[in-house]
């Protein structure tokens, strides 16, 4: 009995010694989580695609990446602030306001630890209305049932600014619903709302769903209030959604838009962000094939446009190595 106890102790002691001895060789696995958006949007594909590139190299760098669906831009900013998320996709207007602590981020104050990584595709403010709703421009919204978006989404953040510009509040509408991005198309088809608002890249699953199940139109977002926003804010630009992307929508539609940006924070290791951007840019052709909205991405635009916060040290290190920045 005694001998048995002794040998067990000796065995576990040897085991611990072996494990301790082995640990420097077997590098520790590190996990990163990227905040995206609704599953029928494009952010979800951005996160999944970045993770796919990162996870291809897990054997070498030991980083494992996952990209769950979230409430969108603002939820991603909050998730990175709290440390729940390491990186996230965020609209360029939300990046600007969160970094500077302006507009709807004024109360929380500037988030100076935010770091830019790269910019992705363009995101026009997209209004889809039921064909029988009588809405032909965003200015026809008063008195209608409009989904202004869930509070964690980027479109809600942008809509707050648009509503301010028009002098609207929630009482302006017959209904101001706050459905998640992924719920909007069904609500439109079921005739629970007249219009949905989505700041999103094209083509995407949500608007495909809305336009194939019922007769729905992408309507223009123009007028002097919109001109005023484009003039006032550096991150808003005129934008055209090309015709022919969705059933029953053959004409180009004028609107304004932002860019989707990929951000992180100073709390995330330089090495992790370095390996992430390296994985994307070293597999860039493969990456661009993962969604039609990525097709026209270019390295040059991705590291210069739409970025407000300073570049993350890990991203800057890789871009310097490639000779893209000084
Ligand atoms: N722009 C939207 C947001 O910030 C998300 C768009 C998407 O999921 O592609 O919430």
Boltz pocket constraint, residues with backbone or C-beta under 6 A from the ligand:
constraints:
  - pocket:
      binder: B
      contacts: [[A, 36], [A, 37], [A, 38], [A, 41], [A, 42], [A, 43], [A, 44], [A, 71], [A, 72], [A, 73], [A, 74], [A, 89], [A, 90], [A, 91], [A, 123], [A, 152], [A, 153], [A, 154], [A, 155], [A, 181], [A, 199], [A, 200], [A, 201]]
      max_distance: 6.0
